[in-house]
Amino acid sequence: MAKRTWMGAVALLVLALAGTAATAFSQSQDPNKEELKLQLPKPMFIGTPRNIRTPNLEAVTGKPRGPFYAPKGTKLVSTRKPVLSSDMQPVIGEPKFVTDGEKSGEDGYFVELGPGPQWVQIDLQGEFNLAAILVWHYHAQARVYRDVVIQISDDKDFVAGVTTVFNNDRDNTSGLGLGKDKEYIETNEGRLVDAKGIKGRYVRLYSNGNTSNDMNHYVEVEVYGTPAK
């Protein structure tokens, strides 16, 4: 039975990778899209992480992320934009670190929020059609951050007109709805989330501790989009 389960998991992973490759190829042929060029920080640990146990962890392939295609004219629109956080007195750093353009995972480049559910919110200072959101929580060591939820809205209080583009909170701990996305291990690549052209001015990102401690961290968040018409 264990062997069959393992073989089934491998088969599902192969099918998923094939589907991803097919989608990327299809998008690369779209004349209205182009590959989004990303500037990644240097890796801070080498090899495949081990001994991280969580029931909702995505498969670790050890391969770099493939290209992401976005509408032509898509630009980074979050750099040095204002940031608020649910923790009014961060343990380390300042909320502005989230959009300061510094993606190194070393000390002095991240903000640390207290334990429990916390969020950071970026004001893009204008309405955009969002193509992608790229987030680095912490990549100096392999960790999984819990209950990661990413939402977009034109309402700064996130009461009305809220769209969720990523949610791996499988038991609705944060009260934002049951998530269907997988947990993932932090690396220097960050987590790239397809925003699917959702229109909005504000981006809010939630987390609830991690597999190393109860704290919440953000090195950088990059939001890519085009001005809404």
Beta strands, then each sheet from edge to edge (+ up, - down):
strand 1: 33-35
strand 2: 69-71
strand 3: 75-76
strand 4: 83-85
strand 5: 111-113
strand 6: 118-136
strand 7: 149-153
strand 8: 163-167
strand 9: 191-207
strand 10: 216-218
strand 11: 220-227
sheet 1: 1+ 2-
sheet 2: 3+ 11- 6+ 4-
sheet 3: 3+ 11- 6+ 9- 7+ 8-
sheet 4: 5+ 10-
end
